[in-house]
Amino acid sequence: MASHTVAGPETASAATVVADAGVVADAAAVARLRAERRRALRKTVLRSLGNAGITIVVLLLLWQAVVSLTGISPYIAKGPLDVWEFLFTSPNAEANRAQLFPLVGQTLVDSSLGFVVGMIVAIVLAVAFSLSKPVEAGVMPLVLLLRTIPLVSIAPVIILMTGRGTTASVAVIGTIVVLFPALANVLFGLSRASRQSLDVVHVFGGGRLTALRKVNLPGALPSIFAAARVSVPGAVTGALLAEWLSTGAGIGGSILKFNAQAQFAQLWSSIALITLITLLLYNLVQIVENIVLTRMGMTPGAR
């Protein structure tokens, strides 16, 4: 005869207590994990801000040392204090800012265009190369050719094809500057995917596209952010070059005018502004990288 055990109120109460304890333990573990991620995020953001501050201080000291120790005429060479006075404390500071800030804004717009287009093209090409070796064999030599030939020598051809002063000329020149280092970083990130993770995707019937979407691209995020950081100064350089050779606008188009008209305060101030903004943008990308990677459970400092 089979015996049946009937769960009494005490047994049910004990099971409830155990379940509640498990829920509390899980909630505590989740809260502890979130707290650890917040601490890691604060630490990495503060480190990025500290590195940015150190870089700016070192740059200002080197700038002042060059101006003070090389014996260049103060009429030509302007130091950090001269630029500060020109932009903020001189009687004409407001007019000086009104002259330079729109130029800086235009250069930032041109830099953003080259950065966005260059990063998109780099990611698309990297994905295409990962999916098809024939595509890589056919396109990579063209990318290397663009990297090898000095941009100044092919810029007239680009401007002839896209039109002088057009947005297309700015986008193409900026993209060429950004493309190769970004492509190299993204390709490196896509190639570092875990073999075990790829095998798991294939075992469950996933194809190459699924593996790329589920494994390769998430694993390549640190390299994609590294490509973005490297591309920020490259995009600014491309924008300055495009403005100098094509549009005549922005800081790139005005530097030669300032030099020709002996407006050395404007010249040094514009260079200082665009350099400072480039450093800030570089560190902004790094902060965004730290936030994203920390939320995904990756280690931003492992570079």
WOZI-V505528 format. One record per helix or strand of 2 or more residues. SS is the DSSP state (a for helix, b for strand). FROM is the first residue (numbers start at 1). LEN is the number of residues. Records with the same first field share a line. If there is no record, write none. Layout:
# WOZI-V505528
SS=FROM-LEN + FROM-LEN
This chain:
# WOZI-V505528
a=9-61 + 80-10 + 93-39 + 133-16 + 151-12 + 167-24 + 195-9 + 208-12 + 221-27 + 250-11 + 264-32
